[in-house]
Amino acid sequence: MCDFIKPTLNLANQQTPVIIEFMNKSNLVGTHSEELKSDSKYCKTNGVKGYLNCVIADDASKKLDFLILVIETLQINATDSLFLKAKNIGLSEDYSSRVQFWKIRCSNPLRKSYAFSSLSSEQIDSLVQLISSMAENLYPLIRQLLSSKESKTLNQERWFLFSSRLKSLINERMNVNRSYIASLLKDEKHEFFRELLVILSLSCGKGGVCRLKASLYHQS
């Protein structure tokens, strides 16, 4: 098992604050106080201890959108699957229309079409539930990509297919004139993509929703 995965699997068995610290060190989550919002508070969920004095990070919409982009990379006709999953877990009508779903995702400022709007706490909650539920279904594929037990050649082939598809979606939907996006498309080590997959893996199973939601907040 590679050195990158060992600490990740150890994190999966830790308490929420430890996982928050790991996830907040990711390139997906801002660390500066000026990036904080005060319109939503994190509270206790499903019996897991949360931080009462935390606020949503400004780049939460970016993080959620990229995680959905990975889900679309891993699964054919992912949008239909997302809508079906949303219906099965009782989410709002925002997930019954492609237009409404597109509007929610356009809160990501790195997109070509940016809505200049922020996600409500209810929308964040629903996206977190949806992503966590989809990640659990896709966990076997995620595990294959992160595993080092199989042959190096097979792993490289899988990563080539995955990274090529994901870069294609990024190129199609994101603003390639932004330096951040340009750097992602040029990155041959795929460190950012690995971070996304690790976060999805930690969003699976018992406590997965809480771990993912907690990673979207900063202590005020």
C-alpha positions as CSV (number, residue, x, y, z in Angstrom):
1,M,0.0,0.0,0.0
2,C,1.5,3.4,-1.0
3,D,2.5,6.0,1.6
4,F,-0.3,8.3,0.4
5,I,-3.1,5.9,1.2
6,K,-1.8,4.6,4.6
7,P,-2.5,7.9,6.5
8,T,-5.8,8.2,4.7
9,L,-7.1,4.9,5.9
10,N,-6.0,5.8,9.4
11,L,-7.9,9.0,9.2
12,A,-11.1,7.2,8.4
13,N,-11.1,5.7,11.9
14,Q,-10.5,9.0,13.6
15,Q,-12.9,11.4,15.3
16,T,-14.4,14.3,13.3
17,P,-12.0,17.1,14.4
18,V,-9.0,15.1,13.2
19,I,-10.6,14.6,9.8
20,I,-11.6,18.2,9.6
21,E,-8.0,19.2,10.1
22,F,-6.9,16.9,7.2
23,M,-9.6,18.0,4.9
24,N,-9.0,21.7,5.6
25,K,-5.4,21.3,4.6
26,S,-6.6,20.3,1.1
27,N,-6.2,22.7,-1.8
28,L,-9.9,22.7,-2.0
29,V,-10.5,24.5,1.3
30,G,-9.4,28.1,2.0
31,T,-7.7,28.9,5.3
32,H,-7.9,32.7,5.5
33,S,-10.5,34.5,7.7
34,E,-11.5,36.8,4.9
35,E,-12.9,33.8,3.0
36,L,-15.5,33.0,5.7
37,K,-19.2,33.5,5.6
38,S,-21.5,34.1,8.5
39,D,-24.8,33.1,7.1
40,S,-24.6,29.4,8.2
41,K,-23.6,27.7,11.4
42,Y,-22.4,24.1,11.9
43,C,-24.3,22.2,14.5
44,K,-24.5,18.7,15.9
45,T,-25.6,16.2,13.3
46,N,-26.6,12.6,13.8
47,G,-25.0,12.5,17.3
48,V,-21.6,13.5,16.1
49,K,-20.0,16.4,17.9
50,G,-19.6,19.5,15.8
51,Y,-18.2,23.0,16.2
52,L,-21.0,25.4,17.2
53,N,-18.9,28.6,16.4
54,C,-18.0,27.7,12.8
55,V,-19.0,29.3,9.6
56,I,-19.1,28.1,6.0
57,A,-15.9,28.6,4.0
58,D,-16.2,30.8,1.0
59,D,-14.9,28.0,-1.4
60,A,-17.4,25.4,-0.2
61,S,-19.3,25.7,-3.5
62,K,-16.1,25.0,-5.4
63,K,-15.3,22.0,-3.4
64,L,-18.8,20.5,-3.7
65,D,-18.8,21.2,-7.5
66,F,-15.5,19.5,-8.1
67,L,-16.6,16.4,-6.0
68,I,-19.7,16.1,-8.2
69,L,-17.4,16.5,-11.3
70,V,-15.4,13.4,-10.0
71,I,-18.7,11.5,-9.6
72,E,-19.6,12.4,-13.2
73,T,-16.1,11.1,-14.3
74,L,-16.6,7.8,-12.5
75,Q,-20.1,7.0,-13.7
76,I,-21.7,7.2,-17.1
77,N,-25.0,9.1,-17.2
78,A,-24.1,10.4,-13.7
79,T,-26.7,13.3,-13.9
80,D,-29.6,10.9,-14.2
81,S,-28.1,8.8,-11.4
82,L,-27.8,11.9,-9.2
83,F,-31.4,12.8,-9.8
84,L,-32.6,9.3,-9.0
85,K,-30.5,9.2,-5.9
86,A,-31.8,12.6,-4.8
87,K,-35.3,11.4,-5.2
88,N,-34.7,8.2,-3.3
89,I,-33.2,10.0,-0.3
90,G,-35.9,12.6,-0.3
91,L,-34.1,15.7,-1.4
92,S,-35.8,18.9,-2.7
93,E,-37.1,19.7,-6.2
94,D,-33.8,21.4,-6.9
95,Y,-32.7,18.0,-8.0
96,S,-35.6,17.2,-10.3
97,S,-34.6,19.8,-13.0
98,R,-31.3,19.9,-14.9
99,V,-31.6,23.7,-15.0
100,Q,-32.0,24.1,-11.3
101,F,-29.2,21.7,-10.6
102,W,-27.0,23.7,-13.1
103,K,-27.8,26.9,-11.3
104,I,-26.7,25.4,-8.0
105,R,-23.4,24.3,-9.4
106,C,-22.8,27.7,-11.1
107,S,-22.2,29.1,-7.6
108,N,-18.6,27.8,-8.2
109,P,-16.7,30.9,-9.2
110,L,-14.2,28.8,-11.3
111,R,-16.9,27.8,-13.8
112,K,-17.3,29.4,-17.3
113,S,-20.8,30.4,-16.3
114,Y,-20.7,31.9,-12.8
115,A,-24.0,32.9,-11.1
116,F,-22.4,35.3,-8.5
117,S,-24.5,33.6,-5.9
118,S,-23.8,31.7,-2.7
119,L,-25.3,28.4,-1.6
120,S,-27.8,28.4,1.3
121,S,-27.2,26.2,4.3
122,E,-30.1,24.0,3.1
123,Q,-28.5,23.6,-0.4
124,I,-25.2,22.7,1.2
125,D,-26.8,20.1,3.4
126,S,-28.6,18.5,0.5
127,L,-25.4,18.4,-1.7
128,V,-23.5,16.8,1.1
129,Q,-26.1,14.1,1.5
130,L,-26.2,13.5,-2.2
131,I,-22.4,13.4,-2.6
132,S,-22.0,11.1,0.3
133,S,-24.7,8.7,-0.9
134,M,-23.2,8.6,-4.4
135,A,-19.7,8.1,-3.1
136,E,-20.8,5.1,-1.2
137,N,-22.1,3.5,-4.4
138,L,-18.9,4.4,-6.3
139,Y,-16.6,3.3,-3.5
140,P,-15.3,0.1,-5.3
141,L,-14.1,2.3,-8.2
142,I,-12.6,4.9,-5.9
143,R,-10.8,2.2,-4.0
144,Q,-9.4,0.7,-7.2
145,L,-7.9,4.1,-8.2
146,L,-6.4,4.7,-4.7
147,S,-5.1,1.1,-4.2
148,S,-1.6,0.0,-4.9
149,K,-2.2,-3.7,-4.6
150,E,-2.7,-4.3,-8.3
151,S,-0.1,-4.1,-11.0
152,K,1.5,-0.7,-11.7
153,T,0.5,-1.0,-15.3
154,L,-3.1,-1.6,-14.6
155,N,-3.2,1.3,-12.1
156,Q,-1.6,3.6,-14.6
157,E,-4.2,2.7,-17.2
158,R,-7.0,3.4,-14.8
159,W,-5.5,6.7,-13.8
160,F,-5.0,7.7,-17.5
161,L,-8.6,7.0,-18.3
162,F,-9.9,8.7,-15.1
163,S,-7.6,11.8,-15.4
164,S,-8.2,12.2,-19.1
165,R,-12.0,12.1,-18.6
166,L,-11.8,14.5,-15.6
167,K,-9.6,17.0,-17.4
168,S,-11.9,16.9,-20.3
169,L,-14.9,17.8,-18.1
170,I,-12.8,20.6,-16.4
171,N,-11.8,22.0,-19.7
172,E,-15.4,21.9,-20.9
173,R,-17.0,23.5,-17.9
174,M,-14.4,25.6,-16.1
175,N,-12.8,28.9,-17.0
176,V,-9.5,27.8,-18.5
177,N,-8.2,31.4,-18.4
178,R,-8.0,31.1,-14.6
179,S,-4.5,30.2,-13.5
180,Y,-5.9,27.7,-11.0
181,I,-7.7,25.8,-13.7
182,A,-4.7,26.0,-16.1
183,S,-2.5,24.5,-13.4
184,L,-4.9,21.6,-12.9
185,L,-4.9,20.7,-16.5
186,K,-1.1,20.7,-16.7
187,D,-0.6,18.7,-13.6
188,E,0.7,15.2,-14.5
189,K,1.0,14.0,-10.9
190,H,-2.7,14.4,-10.3
191,E,-2.3,15.3,-6.7
192,F,-5.5,17.4,-6.8
193,F,-7.5,14.5,-8.3
194,R,-6.2,12.2,-5.6
195,E,-7.3,14.6,-2.9
196,L,-10.8,14.6,-4.4
197,L,-10.9,10.8,-4.4
198,V,-9.7,10.7,-0.8
199,I,-12.3,13.1,0.3
200,L,-15.0,11.1,-1.5
201,S,-13.7,7.9,0.2
202,L,-13.9,9.6,3.6
203,S,-17.5,10.7,2.8
204,C,-18.6,7.1,2.6
205,G,-20.2,4.9,5.3
206,K,-21.1,5.7,8.9
207,G,-20.3,9.3,9.7
208,G,-19.4,10.1,6.1
209,V,-22.0,12.9,5.8
210,C,-20.8,14.5,9.0
211,R,-17.1,14.3,7.9
212,L,-17.8,15.9,4.6
213,K,-20.0,18.6,6.0
214,A,-17.5,19.4,8.7
215,S,-14.8,19.9,6.1
216,L,-16.8,22.8,4.6
217,Y,-16.6,24.9,7.8
218,H,-14.0,27.0,9.6
219,Q,-13.9,28.0,13.2
220,S,-14.9,31.6,13.6
